């Protein structure tokens, strides 16, 4: 009798040991690997690793969701706020991302030389509460450089510095022109011990990214802000949005 009880508990222990790792694996969302400029989606607790960069982003929590429901008329649009944890090399930083209600447009914030463009879903509907497990953070990570700022790609294998804007003849958005114009900027590329300068040129009247190649890298770029007739752009306002992939 005693041996039967012992075998029973032994069998139960073996089953428990086998099942527990499976339960643990099933409860932890898998990590995401994403390229610069590629949109990805995170659930709460999930982490994204940006390929080629010493950068990880974790969607930690939603701390407020006061967005006006889509089927209700409100006097205030409300907002949704979530916390992300950014790990870069050995440093950690937490950031609150806040998006207004009554819009399906993405919001952008800056972290060092990166631009994070994000959107939180689902959108609330009156009478239907959103569970924490249902939230998704849509994210796009790219470089956003001001003049003089440097992006480090691939753990310092490649460095790109936005040196200057040498021409901006783009047709202003509030003017009718016979020529679209263009914007040209200089970047400095440092790889190993070599240094190279390149002129990036983008046509006016478009919000599409232009592309060039440098050795095995493809550089997609876009210069903001776009000019308006009565608002000259100061050098300190220019941003070079850059996506670098092999």
Secondary structure, DSSP 8 states (H G I E B T S, - for coil): -HHHHHHHHHHHHHHHHHHHHHHHHHHS---EEE-TT--EEE-TT-EEEETTSSEEEEEEEEEEE----TTS--SS--EEEEEEEEEETTEEEEEEEEEESS----EEEEETTEEEEEEEES--BTTB---GGG-EEEEEEEEEE-TT-EEEETTTTEEEEEEEEEEE----TTS--SS--EEEEEEEEEETTEEEEEEEEEESS--S-EEEEETTEEEEEEEES--BTTB---GGG-EEEEEEE-
